[in-house]
Amino acid sequence: MTLSNRRCAHSTRAQTSLPALGIALVLLTVVTGLGVAMADTAIAGADRAPDERRVAAAIADRLVAAGGPLAARSNVLNKSRVDDFDQSALEGSAPPAGEYAVSVAVADEEIARSGTVHGGTRISRLVVVKSQEQRTLTPDLATTDAVTLPRRSAQATVTIDPPAGTTVWTVRANDRVVLHNRSGLDGSYEVPLVPYETTELRFQRAGQLEPGNVTVSYDAPRSTKETLVVTVDA
């Protein structure tokens, strides 16, 4: 091959390599840019996560505390307070909720939210949710003079409507006299109970009582184990 031919071939190869070099530089720039962007995102996320966790933990601890807006005592939530909780109550009881997007859920159901939560950091707390359910008994006192109430009831309403010729003058709760009138009891009465024991209400009377002459209403507590979740998205 002559010198002229060699120079021509070398020039051709150099020209062919230029586009490949340009593509390589473009790819390198793109990869570098993506790497920097991912690093920036990771750093931003790393910076944000501890702050989200701190805020979420503080709000969760506030909500389950004995003096908090939801709890009857530490880690025991009052069902009626849970039902009434909303954004205004959240922001009033947990000021960071006015600066961050916060969601509060109990038993997988959101009860309050401030802002828009897309992801963020979740903090969970195990709680007991207590509710009160009113029940009414209409005991058949024709064959007995007592009715038994379950434990955990702190108070009962006893309504006595005796028929003509019948007098009820004393009501005992276990060994305690809770109502007494020698002339006769007639009407509705609030009776305190000891919530840590089963209570037997016994009616001292003269004459017959039929079903419906006495009714006993009481609040029956109900407790369920649930999870409270606070999510904070900064």
Number of C-alpha atoms within 10 A of each C-alpha: 5 6 7 8 10 11 10 11 11 11 12 11 10 11 11 11 11 11 11 11 11 11 11 12 12 12 12 12 12 12 12 12 12 12 12 12 12 12 12 12 12 12 12 11 13 11 11 15 17 12 15 22 19 13 24 28 21 15 26 21 18 18 24 23 18 16 12 19 20 26 23 19 14 17 20 21 29 19 19 13 14 18 11 11 17 17 18 14 13 23 17 13 16 19 11 18 22 15 11 19 20 30 24 27 17 20 15 11 10 14 17 21 22 20 16 13 16 10 11 19 21 18 20 17 16 15 19 22 24 18 16 15 9 10 11 14 15 15 20 17 18 12 10 11 16 17 17 14 19 13 15 17 20 16 16 20 16 22 19 20 19 21 12 8 8 14 22 23 17 17 23 18 22 17 10 11 12 16 17 14 12 9 9 15 20 17 10 14 15 15 18 13 23 14 13 11 14 16 20 17 23 20 19 15 17 12 13 17 23 15 11 15 18 21 17 21 17 22 17 19 14 13 14 12 12 16 15 23 22 28 27 31 22 20
